[in-house]
Amino acid sequence: MIPVFYEDKHLLVCLKPSGVLSQSTPAERESMLTLLQGQLGGEIYPVHRLDRESAGLMVFARTQAAAAALSEAIARRDFTKRYLCVAHGRVEPPEGTWEDLLFTDRARSKTFVVQRMRKGVKSAVLDYRVLAEAEGNTLLRVTLHTGRTHQIRVQAASRRLPLLGDRKYGGGSGQLALWSAYLAFPHPKTGEEMAFRALPEPVGFWAPFAPHLRQELL
């Protein structure tokens, strides 16, 4: 059962579990779309994606018109997405902006930082803030300004700060320490500003940061 935070006839906001695809592929039919359609009935339209290994808040449209309106909000950057993640090592300075050029190799399903603009290369920008340090790791809050494939993961790894559990980018095995914690966007029909927050359970790699997770919800 997918936890649903909010639903009306235009959209729904839910929690994606780790390990579930945002959308189906030819090789794998099960995804958030198929699970939500089976659970709620009716049409479900994708608006944005989370990596399979990631978890946390997602929004889906219930109509094509709502999907178009939400996609337009993303395109004009009127859609705020903030994440919590745990990186190996110490992050300095304690807050700042990471800007890189990224190229995604679709055949290898992997993204790389590159040094010059060329075909297929896109700019990637995020802001981060250190929330806490524990056991040689750092809890970060990240605000995305662009939505590139594996963006947070590769920008962190390129600075020798791979996320815990990110085996693709050098963070070791286990569950990926990346959580979609906050979404804010205008309602696709009324234009009313909507905001949703959710935190991971303070277990596993999140446990050393439990007090700071609670503060983040306030």
Backbone as ProteinMPNN parsed JSONL, in Angstrom:
{"seq_chain_A": "MIPVFYEDKHLLVCLKPSGVLSQSTPAERESMLTLLQGQLGGEIYPVHRLDRESAGLMVFARTQAAAAALSEAIARRDFTKRYLCVAHGRVEPPEGTWEDLLFTDRARSKTFVVQRMRKGVKSAVLDYRVLAEAEGNTLLRVTLHTGRTHQIRVQAASRRLPLLGDRKYGGGSGQLALWSAYLAFPHPKTGEEMAFRALPEPVGFWAPFAPHLRQELL", "coords_chain_A": {"N_chain_A": [[0.838, -1.197, 0.0], [0.663, 2.135, -0.972], [1.472, 4.998, 0.811], [-0.703, 7.735, 0.937], [-0.661, 11.161, 0.999], [-2.195, 13.327, 0.257], [-5.081, 13.917, -1.736], [-7.018, 14.904, -4.501], [-9.37, 15.588, -7.153], [-7.634, 16.406, -9.064], [-4.933, 15.961, -8.478], [-2.443, 14.006, -6.681], [-0.531, 13.401, -3.732], [2.078, 11.464, -2.543], [3.986, 8.883, -0.794], [6.87, 7.543, -2.026], [8.233, 4.328, -1.932], [11.579, 3.075, -1.388], [13.264, 1.38, -4.018], [11.234, 1.055, -5.838], [10.21, 1.692, -9.118], [9.692, 4.899, -10.645], [8.264, 5.147, -13.018], [6.969, 2.734, -15.337], [8.959, 0.385, -17.247], [9.934, -1.17, -20.401], [11.031, -3.577, -19.592], [10.232, -3.903, -16.969], [7.161, -3.891, -15.525], [5.909, -3.135, -13.118], [5.478, -0.25, -11.181], [5.42, 3.03, -9.631], [3.256, 4.222, -10.93], [1.654, 2.025, -11.841], [1.131, 0.767, -9.399], [-0.256, 2.766, -7.972], [-2.464, 3.134, -9.653], [-3.672, 0.646, -9.396], [-4.302, 0.745, -6.693], [-5.861, 3.083, -6.286], [-7.449, 3.458, -8.503], [-8.706, 4.812, -11.651], [-7.118, 7.342, -13.765], [-3.616, 7.977, -13.694], [-1.035, 10.3, -13.875], [2.357, 10.918, -14.653], [4.541, 13.389, -13.216], [7.017, 14.186, -12.233], [10.167, 12.611, -11.438], [11.655, 10.168, -9.257], [14.741, 8.644, -8.434], [15.056, 5.103, -8.679], [16.215, 3.954, -6.374], [15.805, 5.899, -4.493], [13.628, 7.498, -2.035], [10.538, 8.858, -0.695], [8.596, 11.934, -0.906], [6.322, 12.312, -3.631], [4.567, 13.798, -6.384], [1.664, 13.244, -8.327], [-0.35, 13.635, -11.221], [-3.91, 13.713, -11.764], [-5.347, 14.205, -13.985], [-4.938, 14.964, -17.483], [-4.795, 17.688, -17.976], [-4.044, 18.708, -15.481], [-1.553, 17.492, -15.259], [-0.173, 18.798, -17.327], [-0.214, 21.435, -16.345], [1.248, 21.209, -13.944], [3.697, 20.31, -14.944], [4.393, 22.555, -16.397], [4.757, 24.353, -14.288], [7.057, 23.247, -13.152], [8.837, 23.658, -15.276], [9.021, 26.458, -15.321], [10.26, 26.841, -12.985], [8.748, 27.052, -10.668], [8.312, 25.262, -8.693], [9.144, 23.721, -5.935], [11.654, 21.573, -4.734], [12.979, 19.761, -2.158], [15.513, 17.876, -0.552], [16.691, 15.363, 1.744], [19.829, 14.036, 2.563], [22.529, 11.742, 3.213], [25.911, 12.075, 3.306], [29.121, 10.613, 2.716], [31.866, 11.597, 4.684], [33.113, 14.954, 5.432], [31.457, 17.974, 4.788], [32.298, 20.958, 3.339], [32.19, 24.434, 2.417], [29.789, 24.983, 5.176], [27.384, 25.636, 3.953], [26.168, 26.241, 0.639], [26.428, 26.507, -2.969], [26.286, 24.183, -5.587], [27.459, 23.914, -8.812], [27.489, 22.4, -11.913], [28.393, 20.822, -15.054], [26.611, 18.305, -16.602], [26.59, 15.065, -18.052], [24.635, 12.47, -19.258], [24.999, 9.098, -19.733], [23.052, 7.104, -21.405], [23.089, 4.436, -22.153], [24.674, 3.247, -20.219], [23.349, 3.999, -18.007], [24.222, 6.07, -16.302], [25.525, 9.079, -14.904], [27.763, 11.767, -15.572], [30.113, 14.244, -14.474], [31.223, 16.797, -16.547], [33.543, 18.901, -18.392], [33.038, 20.762, -20.362], [30.579, 22.373, -22.438], [28.584, 20.501, -24.646], [26.87, 18.531, -27.112], [24.127, 17.024, -25.576], [24.942, 17.632, -23.018], [24.082, 19.136, -19.923], [23.408, 21.89, -17.749], [23.685, 21.86, -14.183], [22.355, 22.689, -11.079], [22.362, 23.167, -7.612], [21.448, 24.007, -4.242], [22.883, 23.618, -1.014], [22.781, 22.718, 2.484], [24.492, 22.079, 5.45], [23.238, 20.074, 7.978], [23.926, 18.473, 10.134], [26.616, 16.547, 11.638], [27.864, 13.255, 12.005], [29.439, 10.305, 13.075], [31.407, 10.387, 11.106], [30.008, 11.092, 8.862], [27.782, 13.245, 6.94], [24.803, 15.032, 7.304], [22.746, 16.432, 4.931], [20.719, 19.093, 3.68], [19.173, 19.576, 0.658], [18.363, 21.725, -1.98], [16.966, 21.585, -5.075], [17.641, 23.197, -8.153], [17.654, 22.493, -10.737], [16.622, 19.59, -12.554], [18.239, 17.084, -13.06], [19.282, 13.826, -14.278], [20.124, 11.632, -11.697], [21.18, 13.749, -10.258], [21.819, 14.926, -7.606], [23.262, 12.82, -6.521], [25.485, 12.426, -8.265], [26.687, 14.953, -8.278], [27.454, 15.207, -5.614], [29.154, 12.944, -5.369], [31.174, 13.603, -7.168], [32.608, 15.404, -5.756], [33.935, 13.925, -3.984], [32.219, 13.024, -2.019], [30.341, 10.848, -1.748], [26.953, 9.612, -1.571], [25.661, 7.698, 1.139], [25.219, 4.256, 0.629], [25.108, 4.44, -2.121], [25.895, 2.671, -4.523], [26.412, 2.888, -7.236], [27.814, 5.258, -7.529], [29.979, 5.137, -5.833], [29.362, 4.971, -3.104], [29.091, 2.721, -1.547], [27.379, -0.288, -0.36], [23.916, -1.147, 0.385], [20.848, 0.557, 1.42], [19.975, 3.52, -0.37], [20.867, 6.708, 0.819], [18.967, 8.946, 0.412], [16.355, 11.175, 0.347], [13.242, 12.432, -0.537], [12.012, 15.208, 0.811], [10.441, 17.513, 0.878], [7.949, 19.242, -0.896], [6.72, 21.88, -2.861], [4.301, 23.714, -4.607], [2.173, 25.359, -7.063], [-1.339, 24.788, -6.985], [-2.712, 22.906, -9.616], [-5.211, 23.642, -10.642], [-6.447, 25.702, -9.055], [-4.36, 27.399, -8.433], [-3.519, 27.863, -5.905], [-0.977, 27.916, -3.406], [0.672, 25.0, -2.474], [2.089, 22.888, -0.025], [4.151, 20.267, 1.157], [5.512, 18.122, 3.622], [7.682, 15.52, 4.655], [9.35, 13.067, 6.587], [12.074, 10.698, 6.774], [11.977, 7.537, 8.517], [13.661, 7.439, 11.635], [15.893, 5.461, 11.499], [18.521, 3.048, 10.855], [20.891, 4.447, 8.661], [19.867, 6.961, 9.078], [19.471, 7.176, 11.781], [21.571, 8.287, 13.562], [21.086, 10.945, 13.167], [18.655, 11.667, 14.166], [17.562, 13.716, 16.037], [17.967, 16.032, 14.515], [16.524, 15.556, 12.245], [13.914, 15.74, 13.244], [13.864, 18.451, 13.913], [14.039, 19.502, 11.397], [11.514, 19.116, 10.366], [9.975, 21.052, 11.528]], "CA_chain_A": [[0.0, 0.0, 0.0], [1.404, 3.381, -1.06], [0.874, 6.031, 1.667], [-1.152, 8.922, 0.216], [-0.738, 12.324, 1.887], [-3.248, 14.251, -0.196], [-5.658, 13.552, -3.022], [-8.264, 15.478, -4.987], [-9.62, 15.096, -8.509], [-6.614, 16.929, -9.955], [-3.577, 15.498, -8.164], [-2.234, 13.302, -5.42], [0.823, 13.439, -3.178], [2.258, 10.193, -1.862], [5.345, 8.499, -0.432], [7.443, 6.464, -2.827], [9.209, 3.475, -1.235], [12.818, 2.756, -2.067], [13.237, 0.151, -4.79], [10.122, 1.059, -6.789], [10.391, 2.607, -10.239], [8.693, 5.961, -10.775], [7.457, 4.779, -14.175], [7.263, 1.409, -15.879], [9.862, 0.245, -18.385], [9.591, -2.388, -21.144], [11.487, -4.766, -18.869], [9.548, -4.016, -15.68], [5.865, -3.231, -15.572], [5.491, -2.565, -11.837], [6.029, 1.066, -10.907], [4.495, 3.863, -8.86], [2.043, 4.416, -11.714], [0.797, 0.834, -11.816], [0.698, 0.52, -8.023], [-1.278, 3.753, -7.616], [-3.668, 2.843, -10.415], [-4.319, -0.492, -8.759], [-4.765, 1.114, -5.349], [-6.825, 4.179, -6.267], [-8.294, 3.474, -9.686], [-8.637, 6.02, -12.458], [-5.875, 7.641, -14.447], [-2.516, 8.594, -12.946], [-0.076, 10.833, -14.838], [3.612, 11.315, -14.011], [4.912, 14.805, -13.27], [8.464, 14.212, -12.032], [10.679, 11.279, -11.126], [12.687, 9.904, -8.256], [15.519, 7.45, -8.744], [14.509, 3.866, -8.116], [16.755, 3.705, -5.034], [15.394, 6.988, -3.605], [12.299, 7.388, -1.438], [10.002, 10.118, -0.193], [7.416, 12.557, -1.486], [6.131, 12.5, -5.054], [3.247, 14.263, -6.796], [1.16, 12.728, -9.585], [-1.567, 14.286, -11.689], [-5.062, 12.838, -11.983], [-5.874, 14.532, -15.303], [-3.926, 15.453, -18.41], [-4.68, 19.132, -17.789], [-3.252, 18.927, -14.267], [-0.172, 17.105, -15.574], [0.416, 19.88, -18.118], [-0.019, 22.603, -15.476], [2.344, 20.928, -13.022], [4.922, 20.278, -15.742], [4.715, 23.95, -16.701], [5.298, 24.932, -13.05], [8.434, 22.765, -13.045], [9.635, 24.307, -16.32], [9.295, 27.857, -14.96], [10.901, 26.762, -11.673], [7.794, 27.412, -9.627], [8.054, 23.952, -8.085], [10.289, 23.55, -5.03], [11.946, 20.204, -4.299], [14.09, 19.675, -1.21], [15.87, 16.504, -0.199], [17.653, 15.063, 2.792], [20.738, 12.967, 2.172], [23.689, 11.535, 4.08], [27.112, 11.937, 2.488], [30.369, 10.217, 3.348], [32.846, 12.653, 4.862], [32.74, 16.281, 5.928], [31.118, 18.886, 3.706], [32.691, 22.336, 3.612], [31.687, 25.12, 3.607], [28.55, 24.399, 5.687], [26.299, 25.834, 3.001], [26.674, 26.785, -0.61], [25.809, 26.123, -4.235], [27.091, 23.361, -6.495], [27.119, 24.08, -10.215], [28.278, 21.504, -12.75], [27.868, 20.366, -16.331], [26.4, 16.864, -16.491], [26.262, 14.274, -19.233], [24.102, 11.161, -18.898], [25.198, 7.999, -20.675], [21.835, 6.303, -21.27], [23.412, 3.018, -22.295], [25.239, 2.789, -18.952], [22.492, 4.518, -16.948], [25.113, 6.739, -15.363], [25.752, 10.484, -15.221], [29.138, 12.188, -15.324], [30.475, 15.661, -14.546], [32.129, 17.082, -17.654], [34.162, 20.219, -18.269], [32.639, 21.719, -21.388], [29.259, 22.169, -23.015], [28.509, 19.861, -25.949], [25.576, 17.889, -27.3], [23.726, 16.132, -24.493], [25.388, 18.14, -21.712], [23.149, 20.088, -19.329], [23.856, 22.497, -16.499], [23.038, 21.341, -12.974], [22.553, 23.621, -9.974], [21.658, 22.895, -6.362], [21.918, 24.614, -3.0], [22.92, 22.658, 0.088], [23.094, 23.204, 3.826], [24.834, 21.03, 6.411], [22.37, 20.068, 9.147], [24.588, 17.801, 11.262], [27.66, 15.578, 11.348], [27.882, 12.137, 12.95], [30.097, 9.062, 12.658], [32.157, 10.617, 9.889], [29.096, 11.383, 7.761], [27.148, 14.555, 7.009], [23.401, 15.158, 6.899], [22.567, 17.619, 4.109], [19.451, 19.456, 3.052], [19.483, 20.007, -0.702], [17.294, 22.305, -2.793], [17.308, 21.476, -6.494], [17.22, 24.228, -9.096], [17.493, 21.768, -11.987], [16.257, 18.209, -12.263], [18.998, 16.198, -13.942], [19.361, 12.424, -13.875], [21.087, 11.333, -10.633], [21.904, 15.001, -10.037], [22.404, 15.065, -6.265], [24.211, 11.735, -6.318], [26.738, 12.615, -9.008], [27.351, 16.18, -7.845], [28.122, 14.898, -4.346], [30.247, 11.997, -5.595], [32.269, 14.261, -7.88], [33.364, 16.143, -4.739], [34.395, 12.877, -3.065], [31.239, 12.989, -0.932], [29.245, 9.999, -2.227], [25.88, 9.335, -0.621], [25.668, 6.356, 1.709], [24.423, 3.273, -0.082], [25.066, 4.695, -3.556], [26.919, 1.796, -5.114], [26.72, 3.341, -8.592], [28.735, 6.393, -7.488], [31.043, 4.962, -4.855], [28.905, 5.135, -1.726], [28.961, 1.444, -0.845], [26.137, -1.042, -0.504], [22.83, -0.81, 1.295], [19.834, 1.468, 0.908], [20.48, 4.848, -0.704], [20.511, 7.734, 1.812], [18.431, 10.103, -0.305], [14.932, 11.225, 0.684], [12.476, 13.605, -0.969], [11.42, 15.627, 2.086], [9.579, 18.702, 0.798], [7.474, 19.669, -2.2], [5.828, 23.036, -2.849], [3.933, 24.022, -5.985], [0.812, 25.886, -7.168], [-2.35, 23.809, -7.374], [-2.878, 23.038, -11.069], [-6.515, 24.21, -10.986], [-6.757, 26.938, -8.331], [-3.18, 28.229, -8.278], [-3.165, 27.967, -4.477], [0.308, 27.312, -3.062], [0.569, 23.794, -1.673], [3.396, 22.458, 0.48], [4.094, 18.987, 1.865], [6.762, 17.698, 4.25], [7.712, 14.157, 5.207], [10.698, 12.687, 6.998], [12.329, 9.258, 6.874], [12.029, 6.973, 9.856], [15.031, 7.606, 12.162], [16.533, 4.151, 11.679], [19.621, 2.833, 9.932], [21.821, 5.572, 8.519], [19.22, 8.182, 9.557], [19.362, 7.158, 13.247], [22.434, 9.238, 14.265], [20.643, 12.317, 12.907], [17.237, 11.741, 14.54], [17.123, 15.027, 16.547], [18.019, 17.038, 13.459], [15.39, 15.268, 11.374], [12.733, 16.303, 13.885], [13.946, 19.905, 13.776], [13.808, 19.842, 9.993], [10.087, 19.082, 10.099], [9.321, 22.239, 12.098]], "C_chain_A": [[0.878, 1.255, 0.0], [0.748, 4.425, -0.15], [0.545, 7.282, 0.852], [-1.358, 10.054, 1.212], [-1.919, 13.224, 1.546], [-3.77, 13.756, -1.54], [-6.895, 14.401, -3.279], [-8.435, 15.029, -6.427], [-8.583, 15.565, -9.517], [-5.229, 16.317, -9.721], [-3.582, 14.635, -6.923], [-0.767, 13.417, -5.036], [0.989, 12.198, -2.323], [3.723, 9.982, -1.513], [5.792, 7.334, -1.309], [8.394, 5.64, -1.969], [10.486, 3.323, -2.052], [12.661, 1.449, -2.834], [12.125, 0.066, -5.81], [10.407, 2.076, -7.88], [9.326, 3.7, -10.21], [7.73, 5.646, -11.912], [7.884, 3.409, -14.681], [8.272, 1.497, -17.016], [9.435, -0.999, -19.169], [9.97, -3.662, -20.399], [10.719, -4.993, -17.569], [8.259, -3.206, -15.705], [5.508, -2.545, -14.256], [6.215, -1.246, -11.578], [5.054, 1.814, -10.004], [3.182, 4.061, -9.616], [1.117, 3.206, -11.621], [0.293, 0.551, -10.41], [-0.409, 1.485, -7.606], [-2.564, 3.523, -8.39], [-4.425, 1.664, -9.828], [-4.927, -0.151, -7.418], [-5.927, 2.1, -5.379], [-7.811, 4.145, -7.423], [-8.146, 4.78, -10.452], [-7.272, 6.215, -13.082], [-4.88, 8.329, -13.505], [-1.472, 9.038, -13.976], [1.197, 11.272, -14.118], [3.891, 12.804, -14.213], [6.429, 14.962, -13.127], [8.887, 12.814, -11.63], [11.556, 11.322, -9.883], [13.444, 8.669, -8.707], [14.903, 6.24, -8.06], [14.946, 3.677, -6.662], [16.332, 4.771, -4.02], [13.994, 6.728, -3.058], [11.824, 8.776, -1.041], [8.85, 10.644, -1.028], [7.469, 12.621, -3.006], [4.733, 13.051, -5.29], [2.923, 13.657, -8.155], [-0.107, 13.487, -9.945], [-2.667, 13.252, -11.894], [-5.73, 13.112, -13.328], [-4.728, 15.013, -16.191], [-3.712, 16.951, -18.249], [-3.832, 19.453, -16.561], [-1.793, 18.566, -14.511], [0.526, 18.202, -16.362], [0.71, 21.093, -17.256], [1.141, 22.391, -14.511], [3.685, 20.869, -13.76], [5.363, 21.69, -16.109], [5.301, 24.644, -15.482], [6.749, 24.502, -12.843], [9.32, 23.506, -14.043], [9.96, 25.753, -15.966], [9.887, 27.98, -13.555], [10.027, 27.333, -10.555], [7.355, 26.147, -8.896], [9.287, 23.638, -7.239], [10.42, 22.099, -4.604], [13.162, 20.235, -3.384], [14.259, 18.237, -0.755], [16.732, 16.487, 1.052], [18.542, 13.937, 2.285], [21.888, 12.894, 3.172], [24.882, 11.233, 3.195], [28.273, 11.433, 3.331], [31.269, 11.444, 3.499], [32.255, 13.955, 5.366], [32.548, 17.23, 4.759], [31.462, 20.31, 4.125], [32.614, 23.153, 2.313], [30.331, 24.555, 4.031], [27.314, 24.696, 4.859], [26.86, 26.463, 1.736], [25.875, 26.283, -1.793], [26.788, 25.275, -5.034], [26.562, 23.557, -7.907], [28.053, 23.224, -11.055], [27.618, 21.349, -14.106], [27.778, 18.844, -16.278], [26.05, 16.253, -17.846], [25.791, 12.902, -18.776], [24.308, 10.172, -20.036], [24.018, 7.041, -20.503], [22.131, 4.813, -21.333], [23.929, 2.434, -20.986], [24.4, 3.209, -17.757], [23.326, 5.194, -15.854], [25.387, 8.152, -15.859], [27.156, 10.882, -14.793], [29.224, 13.713, -15.315], [31.481, 15.833, -15.669], [32.556, 18.544, -17.59], [33.719, 21.22, -19.325], [31.262, 21.355, -21.93], [29.388, 21.524, -24.395], [27.133, 19.207, -26.031], [25.295, 16.914, -26.157], [24.136, 16.586, -23.113], [24.403, 19.192, -21.214], [23.744, 20.656, -18.04], [23.044, 21.937, -15.338], [23.385, 22.255, -11.805], [21.736, 23.157, -8.781], [22.262, 23.731, -5.248], [21.918, 23.546, -1.917], [23.174, 23.38, 1.397], [23.403, 22.006, 4.713], [23.92, 21.167, 7.622], [23.039, 19.446, 10.364], [25.694, 16.904, 10.735], [27.634, 14.495, 12.412], [28.584, 10.955, 12.315], [30.824, 9.213, 11.326], [31.311, 10.912, 8.662], [28.403, 12.725, 7.987], [25.715, 14.482, 6.506], [23.243, 16.49, 6.177], [21.102, 17.823, 3.765], [19.78, 20.093, 1.709], [18.229, 20.567, -1.36], [17.734, 22.275, -4.249], [16.803, 22.685, -7.271], [17.087, 23.666, -10.504], [17.201, 20.318, -11.635], [16.934, 17.237, -13.198], [19.042, 14.772, -13.393], [20.478, 12.214, -12.848], [21.809, 12.587, -10.13], [22.577, 15.1, -8.675], [23.506, 14.029, -6.069], [25.538, 12.004, -7.006], [27.435, 13.907, -8.606], [28.056, 15.97, -6.51], [29.332, 14.0, -4.578], [31.436, 12.651, -6.289], [33.133, 15.094, -6.939], [33.899, 15.205, -3.656], [33.528, 12.828, -1.816], [30.07, 12.092, -1.337], [28.193, 9.759, -1.141], [25.976, 7.9, -0.127], [24.74, 5.451, 0.906], [24.37, 3.463, -1.586], [26.168, 3.915, -4.262], [27.317, 2.242, -6.522], [27.781, 4.432, -8.601], [29.706, 6.337, -6.305], [30.65, 5.092, -3.406], [28.705, 3.853, -0.962], [27.581, 0.828, -1.018], [25.101, -0.593, 0.522], [21.834, 0.127, 0.643], [20.43, 2.85, 0.678], [19.964, 5.889, 0.284], [20.088, 9.025, 1.112], [16.916, 10.084, -0.187], [14.326, 12.536, 0.197], [11.618, 14.08, 0.199], [10.395, 16.745, 1.968], [9.229, 19.003, -0.647], [6.561, 20.869, -2.027], [5.566, 23.447, -4.29], [2.529, 24.641, -5.999], [-0.16, 24.79, -7.587], [-2.664, 23.993, -8.854], [-4.207, 23.647, -11.506], [-6.722, 25.582, -10.356], [-5.581, 27.904, -8.255], [-2.753, 28.41, -6.835], [-1.838, 27.271, -4.208], [0.091, 26.128, -2.126], [1.971, 23.378, -1.246], [3.219, 21.199, 1.318], [5.481, 18.638, 2.393], [6.609, 16.266, 4.752], [9.155, 13.797, 5.504], [10.859, 11.176, 7.0], [12.262, 8.793, 8.326], [13.466, 7.05, 10.37], [15.685, 6.278, 12.51], [17.659, 4.042, 10.658], [20.527, 4.04, 9.866], [21.207, 6.897, 8.939], [19.268, 8.291, 11.075], [20.28, 8.155, 13.946], [21.974, 10.695, 14.128], [19.205, 12.56, 13.353], [16.822, 13.109, 15.078], [17.059, 16.094, 15.459], [16.919, 16.802, 12.428], [14.123, 15.867, 11.945], [12.711, 17.821, 13.741], [13.606, 20.324, 12.346], [12.331, 19.873, 9.663], [9.386, 20.342, 10.576], [9.319, 23.39, 11.107]], "O_chain_A": [[1.735, 1.417, 0.869], [-0.435, 4.714, -0.325], [1.408, 7.824, 0.161], [-2.136, 9.925, 2.157], [-2.555, 13.804, 2.426], [-3.016, 13.248, -2.37], [-7.721, 14.594, -2.387], [-7.697, 14.154, -6.88], [-8.631, 15.18, -10.685], [-4.445, 16.172, -10.659], [-4.58, 14.541, -6.21], [0.114, 13.515, -5.889], [0.147, 11.906, -1.475], [4.588, 10.78, -1.876], [5.163, 6.275, -1.326], [9.284, 6.206, -1.334], [10.46, 3.433, -3.278], [12.005, 0.52, -2.362], [12.067, -0.894, -6.577], [10.805, 3.204, -7.59], [8.192, 3.456, -9.799], [6.523, 5.853, -11.787], [9.02, 2.983, -14.477], [8.422, 2.535, -17.66], [8.655, -1.804, -18.661], [9.319, -4.697, -20.549], [10.569, -6.129, -17.119], [8.277, -1.989, -15.886], [4.875, -1.489, -14.263], [7.432, -1.155, -11.745], [3.994, 1.294, -9.655], [2.113, 4.067, -9.007], [-0.075, 3.355, -11.352], [-0.854, 0.136, -10.239], [-1.382, 1.084, -6.968], [-3.652, 3.7, -7.841], [-5.654, 1.669, -9.764], [-5.963, -0.703, -7.046], [-6.868, 1.978, -4.595], [-8.889, 4.734, -7.339], [-7.54, 5.735, -9.965], [-6.383, 5.373, -12.95], [-5.248, 9.137, -12.652], [-1.073, 8.258, -14.84], [1.122, 11.93, -13.081], [3.529, 13.392, -15.232], [7.043, 15.774, -13.819], [8.047, 11.924, -11.497], [12.113, 12.356, -9.516], [12.864, 7.755, -9.293], [14.304, 6.352, -6.991], [14.142, 3.285, -5.816], [16.484, 4.568, -2.816], [13.271, 5.86, -3.547], [12.59, 9.74, -1.046], [8.207, 9.895, -1.764], [8.502, 12.938, -3.596], [3.82, 12.807, -4.5], [3.787, 13.564, -9.027], [-0.848, 13.927, -9.066], [-2.4, 12.08, -12.161], [-6.584, 12.34, -13.764], [-3.676, 15.418, -15.697], [-2.588, 17.437, -18.37], [-3.001, 20.36, -16.595], [-0.893, 19.253, -14.026], [1.69, 18.509, -16.101], [1.759, 21.72, -17.406], [1.933, 23.307, -14.287], [4.698, 21.336, -13.239], [6.556, 21.989, -16.131], [6.235, 25.435, -15.609], [7.577, 25.302, -12.408], [10.424, 23.932, -13.702], [11.052, 26.233, -16.271], [9.999, 29.077, -13.008], [10.505, 27.998, -9.636], [6.19, 25.988, -8.532], [10.35, 23.325, -7.776], [9.454, 21.469, -4.173], [14.24, 20.678, -3.78], [13.294, 17.49, -0.596], [17.409, 17.463, 1.376], [18.063, 12.995, 1.653], [22.178, 13.858, 3.881], [24.878, 10.268, 2.431], [28.398, 11.777, 4.507], [31.419, 12.233, 2.566], [31.068, 14.047, 5.681], [33.376, 17.285, 3.85], [30.976, 20.803, 5.143], [32.928, 22.642, 1.238], [29.771, 23.725, 3.316], [26.282, 24.054, 5.055], [27.893, 27.131, 1.763], [24.795, 25.712, -1.643], [27.969, 25.605, -5.144], [25.37, 23.388, -8.167], [29.273, 23.315, -10.92], [26.451, 21.693, -14.293], [28.756, 18.172, -15.948], [25.329, 16.835, -18.656], [26.472, 12.242, -17.993], [23.848, 10.388, -21.158], [23.991, 6.255, -19.557], [21.492, 4.019, -20.642], [23.663, 1.275, -20.669], [24.694, 2.828, -16.624], [23.161, 4.93, -14.663], [25.471, 8.4, -17.061], [27.673, 10.4, -13.785], [28.505, 14.39, -16.05], [32.474, 15.108, -15.74], [31.996, 19.329, -16.825], [33.998, 22.412, -19.196], [30.84, 20.2, -21.889], [30.204, 21.95, -25.213], [26.329, 19.328, -25.107], [26.136, 16.081, -25.821], [23.721, 15.984, -22.123], [23.944, 20.037, -21.983], [24.489, 19.976, -17.336], [21.874, 21.588, -15.488], [24.554, 22.559, -11.567], [20.566, 22.8, -8.916], [23.431, 24.113, -5.301], [21.053, 22.669, -1.903], [23.704, 24.491, 1.427], [22.656, 21.027, 4.722], [23.832, 22.237, 8.224], [22.759, 19.837, 11.497], [25.72, 16.545, 9.558], [27.408, 14.781, 13.588], [28.35, 10.638, 11.148], [30.855, 8.286, 10.517], [31.83, 10.975, 7.548], [28.435, 13.271, 9.089], [25.442, 13.945, 5.432], [23.56, 17.545, 6.725], [20.347, 16.868, 3.584], [20.569, 21.035, 1.634], [17.163, 19.955, -1.304], [18.749, 22.868, -4.612], [15.676, 23.139, -7.071], [16.474, 24.293, -11.369], [17.505, 19.874, -10.528], [16.278, 16.627, -14.042], [18.86, 14.547, -12.197], [21.63, 12.572, -13.093], [22.93, 12.494, -9.63], [23.784, 15.334, -8.598], [24.561, 14.336, -5.514], [26.599, 11.832, -6.404], [28.665, 13.955, -8.594], [29.145, 16.503, -6.297], [30.411, 14.26, -4.046], [32.583, 12.29, -6.024], [34.26, 15.451, -7.281], [34.265, 15.636, -2.563], [34.019, 12.622, -0.706], [28.919, 12.525, -1.277], [28.508, 9.711, 0.048], [26.329, 6.996, -0.884], [23.625, 5.834, 0.552], [23.662, 2.725, -2.271], [27.237, 4.45, -4.555], [28.444, 1.997, -6.951], [28.56, 4.537, -9.549], [30.191, 7.368, -5.84], [31.511, 5.305, -2.552], [28.201, 3.877, 0.161], [26.73, 1.36, -1.731], [25.376, 0.226, 1.399], [21.953, 0.453, -0.538], [21.287, 3.298, 1.44], [18.765, 5.949, 0.556], [20.76, 10.053, 1.207], [16.266, 9.11, -0.567], [14.84, 13.616, 0.489], [10.622, 13.444, 0.543], [9.564, 16.914, 2.86], [10.1, 19.018, -1.517], [5.713, 20.876, -1.134], [6.49, 23.522, -5.099], [1.772, 24.465, -5.043], [0.158, 23.962, -8.441], [-2.862, 25.122, -9.304], [-4.318, 24.124, -12.636], [-7.125, 26.524, -11.039], [-5.777, 29.099, -8.037], [-1.732, 29.044, -6.565], [-1.591, 26.174, -4.711], [-0.593, 26.246, -1.11], [2.925, 23.502, -2.014], [2.265, 21.078, 2.087], [6.488, 18.83, 1.712], [5.541, 15.862, 5.213], [10.067, 14.173, 4.768], [9.887, 10.448, 7.204], [12.471, 9.581, 9.248], [14.399, 6.757, 9.622], [15.992, 6.008, 13.671], [17.745, 4.834, 9.72], [20.896, 4.6, 10.898], [21.934, 7.87, 9.139], [19.122, 9.389, 11.612], [19.819, 8.833, 14.863], [22.416, 11.566, 14.877], [18.598, 13.555, 12.959], [15.809, 13.64, 14.622], [16.186, 16.962, 15.488], [16.438, 17.75, 11.808], [13.329, 16.447, 11.204], [11.661, 18.408, 13.478], [12.975, 21.355, 12.116], [11.928, 20.599, 8.754], [8.309, 20.672, 10.079], [8.811, 24.469, 11.415]]}, "name": "protein", "num_of_chains": 1, "seq": "MIPVFYEDKHLLVCLKPSGVLSQSTPAERESMLTLLQGQLGGEIYPVHRLDRESAGLMVFARTQAAAAALSEAIARRDFTKRYLCVAHGRVEPPEGTWEDLLFTDRARSKTFVVQRMRKGVKSAVLDYRVLAEAEGNTLLRVTLHTGRTHQIRVQAASRRLPLLGDRKYGGGSGQLALWSAYLAFPHPKTGEEMAFRALPEPVGFWAPFAPHLRQELL"}
